Amino acid sequence: MSVKQTLTGRKITLIVGGGIAAVKVPDLIRRMRERGADIVCVLTASGAEFVTPLALSALSENKVYTDLFDLTDEAEMGHIQLSRRADLIVVAPATANLMARMAAGMADDLATTLLLATDAPVMVAPAMNVRMFEHPATQRNLQQLQADGVKIVGPDEGAMACGEFGPGRMTEPLDIIAAIEDHFGGEPAGHPLSGRHVLVTSGPTHEPIDPVRYIANRSSGKQGHAIAAALAGAGARVTLVSGPVNLPDPQNVDVKPVESARDMLAECRAALPADVVICAAAVADWRVAQQADEKLKKASGELPTLSFAENPDILATLSTLDSDRPELVIGFAAETEKVVEFATAKRARKGCDWILANDVSPASGTFGGDDNTVTQITVDGATTWPRGSKAEVADRLAREIVSYFDGRAAE
């Protein structure tokens, strides 16, 4: 199914700065092209250390510009033409160095020269180490760029290639695209899920044993959060009920933080009615029946006796509501063996419409990782999607949901 052409006719000049986040740029270009944008790339010398002109040219279907002193281009004042052709100039990734040069009004390479020569609006997506981002000089430069009318998108907070954690990650391509669409007049009416309310659960639940200990499942929340972001990008009103995670809140999503399974179910009920529910959270099946009011003390030779109670089944509860049942209820099945067999039985047992089954055995790297392999199970059978990033899985799920509602409208 094709993506709605929300950027048709828009001329975007994309300046690619240096940094590991430049590896996300091909995906950004592909998604902008899917939406109809006409893209010309300007690749800085540092950016070329991470992506090649050939790759950007193949994806954008336009020449890639790299050198201010290219004799052919500059005979025609190429940097001036580049600065004037664009409806919008996007800098992604925008490194600390590139933003400092922009704020100072420097023009020492093609990228900064065309930025100084343009009268088009400019949007930057910062990407750098957390210490560099938090440095007073970078914050001064950001304030100056904002005062100059530059739109700042992000950065996100999370783990970085350098091993540190905090703000500085470049905003994900779909969120950058959402900001571009907003720039061109707000959320386009053509967004395929406009007017739909989607409820998503994400992350683990923490079931307390005492004030300092708890039971939990292994879940980073990356898949559920990516799904919420993709659906918001498709125009849906998204409520994200999330257990404890170390992830930034997705943009344009109403986030409801919770701890326990019972809290999660209560927030899900409060969020209804919804058109779609996606239960991506790894909910603990059991909890301690009686939580201790004080920390349990370790006594030599003695082990505490814990009595367990079953947690509410959120997916089954939402699938079998007498009223306010969402039109489409989707669950996840995290399995370590017989993935399709067990997930197929789970779909029938829970009463949901779809199950997305994934292998979470240690060798798969799914828990906590960035990639996922999913098999979609419906009443019609099982379809295995190509392995991809969790963002790509989320985007595929959004397309499947759009296709579902398009099919219902055509009936």
N, C-alpha and C positions, 0 to 999 in steps of 0.2 A: 504494500500500500504506500502511495506517495505521500510525502509531507506537504502540508499546506504551504503555498507560495507567499509567505508573509513578507519577504524582502524583494519581491519581483521589481526589477527596474532600479534598485538602489545600488549606487556605485560606492564601494567601500575600498579605501586604501588601507591595507593591513601592514603595519610596521612590526617586524619580528625582532625583538631584542635577544640578547644572549642570556642563557640560563637554562637549567634543566627543564623548566616549564615549557620551553620551546617545542618539546616533543609532543605537546598537546595541540600545537598549532595545526598540523594536518587534519586532525579531527574537527577543529573549529572551522577550517576552510570547507571541509566536506559538508558540514551541517549548514553553513551559510549558503553554499551552492545549492543544497537541497531545497532551500527556501527561496531560491531565485536571485540571490545577490550576485552582482558583477564585481569580482574581487581582483585587485592588483596588489601584489606583495612587494614590499621593500624589505630586503634582508640585510641586517647589519652584519659587520664583520664578525662580531661575537656570536650573533645568531647562527651564522653559517658553520659554527663549530658543532651545532646540535642538529640542524636540518639542512638539507641541500637545496640549492635553487631548482634543480631538476624536479624534486618531489613537489615543491610548492607550485611550480609551473604546471605540472601534470594535474594537480588537484584544482588549481584556480582556472586553468585553461587560458592563462595570460602570461605574458613575459614577466619575469621577476627582475627587479632592479636592485642593484647592489652598490654601484660606484658613482659618486658625484661627478667624477671626471671622465666618465665614458664619453669619448669624443663624438660619437654619432648622436647620442641622446642630448648632450649638452650643446651641440650645434643648433639644436632646436629649443634650447632652454628647457631641457627635460624636467628638471626639478620644479620649475614653475608650473609646467603642464600637469605634473603629478599632483601638485598641491591644489590645483584648481578643478581637477576632474571629479574629485570625491564629494559625495554627499556627507560622508563621515570618514574620519581617519581614526582607526583603532590601533593602539599600541599594545601588543600582547606577545610575549611577556614584557612588561615595563620594568626594567631593572632599576636599582637604586642609582646607578651611574647615568642611565638614560634619562630618568626623571630629573636628576640634578642638572643635567645639561639643558633639558627643556625649561626648567624653572629659571635658569640663568640666561636663557635666550641665546645659547650658543648655536653655531651652525658650522660644525667641523666635519660633518659627513652628510651623506645624502638624506638620512632619516631626519636629523635635526634641522637641516637646511629647509626641507620641504615643510616641516612643522612650523618653522619661523615664517615661511612664505605663504602659508595657507590662510584662507578666511573661512574654511570649513570647520564645523565642530569637531572636537577631538575627545576621544575616550581612551582611558588607559586602564590596563589590568595589571596592577603591581605584582611582582613575584621576586622574592628574595629571602635570605635567612632572617629569622625572627629578630635577631639582634640588630641587623641592618635596618629592618623595617621600623623598629622601635627607637632607633637612634634619633636624637633631637634634630640632626641635619635633615634626615629623610622626612621627619614630620613637618619641618619647616617647608621643605620643598613641596610636599603634598598640599599644605595650606596655600602656598603660592600658586600652584597649578589650579586648585579649586577657585581661588580668587580670580584667576585668569579665565575661568569659565570651562576648564577641563573637567569632564565627567570621570569620576573615579569608581571603578567596579572592583569590589573586594578590597584587600585579599581575604581568602578564607583562612581558617585556623586548622591546623592539623600537623601530622608528621611530615617531616621534610627529608629530602635526599641526604642532607648532612647529618641526619639522625636526631635533630632537635625537634621540638614541638612548640607550636604557637602560631600567631598570625604571620602570614607571609606566603602561603601557598596561592598560586594563581587560581582565580575563580574558574570553575569548570566550564567547558565550552557552552553547554546548554544555558548556564546562567549568564554568560557573556552575551549570548544571542538574545536572551530575554531582555537584557538591558538595551541592546541595539533596537529591538522591536519597540520597547517603551520609548526610546528616543524618537522613533519615527511615528509617534502618535499614540503611545499607550499600547496596551495589550490588544493585538489585532482581533477584530470580531471573527475572523476566519479561523481562530484557534479551534481545533476540532473538538475539544472537551469543554469549551466555554459553556457555562451554565450548569455543569455537572459538579456534584460534590463527591469527593473521594476521601475515604478514611483509610489511613495506612498505619499499621503498627510496626515498630522497629526496635531493634536492640534486645538485650536480655531483660529478665526481671530478677530482682534481688529479693529473696525470701529470708527474712531475719531469723536467726537462731537466738541471738542475744543482741545487746546494743552494738557489738563490734564484729559479729560474724554473720555470714549469710550463705544461702545456697543460690547458685546461679548456673545458667547455661553459658557456653562459650559463644558469644556473639559480639561482633564489633558494631553492628548496626549499619555497616556500610551499604548493604544491599537495600534495606528498607529506606534509608535516607536518600539513596540514589533514585529509588522509585518515586518517592515524594517529589523530588526535584524535577524528574522527567514529566510527571503528571501536571505539576504547576506550569512547566514550560509549554505543555500542550493546552493550557488555558483553564484547567480544572481549579476549583476551589478545594484546597487540600488541607485536611486536618491530620497531623502526624502525632500519634500517641507513642511516645518513645520511653523505653527504659533507660537506665544509666549508660551513657556512651561518651566517648571523648571525640565528638564530631561537632562541627559548626552546624547551626540550624540552617536548613536549606532556605534559599530566598523565596519570598512570597508564599510561605507555608505557615499555617497556624500550628505551632508546636505545643503539645501538652506533655510535660515531663512527669513520669511516674516511677515508682519503685517496684511494687509487687504486682502479681497477676491480678489480684482483686482490685487494686487501684486501676490497672490497665482496663479491665472489663468495665469498671464504673465510668471511666473517661470515654470509652467507646460508646457505651449506651447514651451518655450525655451528648455525644456528637451527632447521633442520629437525628433525622433521617439522612441517608446518604445514597447515592446512586451505585457506588462501588465500595466494597471493603476489601482491602488487601492485608491479610494477616502474615506479615513477614517477620514478626518478632519471635525470638526463641524464648518462649514462656516456660518457666520451670513447671514441671508436672506436679511436683509435691512441695509442700511447705511443712515446717515444724508446727505441730498442732498447738503447742503452747510456747510462745516466745518468752524466754527468760527476761525478767525486768532488769537484772544485773548481769554483768559479765560472768559466764561460767568459769569457775576456777579449776585448774588442772590439779588433781590430787594423785599422788604417787600410787601406781598400781590400780587406779580406778578409771573407768571410762564412763562418760555421761550416757544416760539412756535417753534417746530422742524418739518421740512418737510423731509419726507423720500423718498429714491429712492431704487429700487430693485437692489440687487447685482447680478453679473453674476452667472449663474448656471454652476459651474465647471464640475460636473458630466455629465450633459446633453450636454455641449459643447464638451467634450472629447468623448462622446459616439456617436456623430453625425457628426464628422469631415468628410469632403469629401476626404481628403488625410491624411495620417499619423495616421489614426485611429488605436489604438492598437488592437491586435488580441483579447485580453480579457480585458474588462472594468468591474470593480467591484466597487460597491458603498456600503455605509452603510446607514441604516435607523434607526435613533434613535427615538423610539416611546414610548409614555406613555400609550397607549391603542390600542386595536385591532392591535397588532404588525404585525402579518403575513398578515392580510387583507390590511393594509395601505402600508406595504412594497412591497407586490405583485403589487399593483397599481403603486407604485413609480417606480418599475423596468420597467414596460411597458411604463410609461410616460417619463422616462428619456432616454430610449433606450439603457440601459446598459445590460451586459450579466448576471451578478449575482448581487444580493443584499444580504448583510449580515444584518439581522434585529436584533436589540437588544432592550430590555426593559430598558429604562433609567428613569423610574418613581422613585421618591425618595426612595421608599421601596426596590428597586433593589440593590442600592449601586453601580451601574455601574459607574456613573460619579465620577471620582477621586479615585475609588476603584481599587483593584487588580484582581477581578474576573469578569467574563462576561458569559452571556448565549446568544448564537447566533443561529439564524435560517438561513440556507442558502437557498436562493430562486433563482431558475433558471427557464428556460422555461419549464422544466419537473416537477416542483413542489417545495415543501418546505421540508427541512430536518433539524430537530433541533439537534444541537450538544450537547453533555454532558456539563454541567456547569463546568468551569475550570478557571484557572488563565488566564490572558490576554496573557501571554507567551504561554500557551497551545493552546489557540485559534489561535494565530499567527502560531504556528507550524502546527496545523490542516489545516489552510488555505494554508500554503506552500505545504503541501502534496496534497491538492485538486488541486492546480495549476500544480504541477508536473504530477498528474494523467491526468489532462486535456491535457497537451502537449503530454504525452505518448500516449493517445488515438488518438490524431490528427495524430501522426506519424504512428500509426498502420493502419490508414484508407487507 
